[in-house]
Amino acid sequence: MEPYRELLISKLPNEQLKVSVSGVVVNVQENGFLMDDGSGQVVALQEEVKVKEGAYVRVFGQLMPFVEGKEIQTFFVQDLE
């Protein structure tokens, strides 16, 4: 089983792999949220969003690179507050 790689958002590669990213939730949407770690921002997709804006979290998931940017298909969100 492939381990999760802890990375800064600015260092996320253009390939599918399991990653973990820590940062602040800056915008909550119906199907996910936007998070910022100080080096960049990424959308974390989640079926049932249970985080609030301003929360400091770590996301574990599958990185999905696209032409327009990157998203993380979230498997687990850890509250770091």
BELRA-V707531 format. One record per backbone hydrogen bond with DSSP energy under -0.5 kcal/mol. NH is the residue of the N-H (numbers start at 0). CO is the residue of the C=O. If there is no record, write none. Layout:
# BELRA-V707531
NH:CO
NH:CO
This chain:
# BELRA-V707531
4:17
5:3
6:4
6:19
10:7
11:8
14:12
16:14
18:60
19:4
20:58
22:56
23:35
24:54
25:23
25:33
26:33
28:31
31:28
32:43
33:26
34:41
35:23
36:39
37:39
41:34
42:69
43:32
44:42
44:71
45:30
48:46
53:24
54:51
56:22
56:54
57:77
58:20
59:75
60:18
61:72
62:16
62:60
63:70
64:62
65:68
68:65
70:63
71:42
72:61
72:70
73:44
73:71
74:59
75:59
77:57
78:76
79:55
79:77
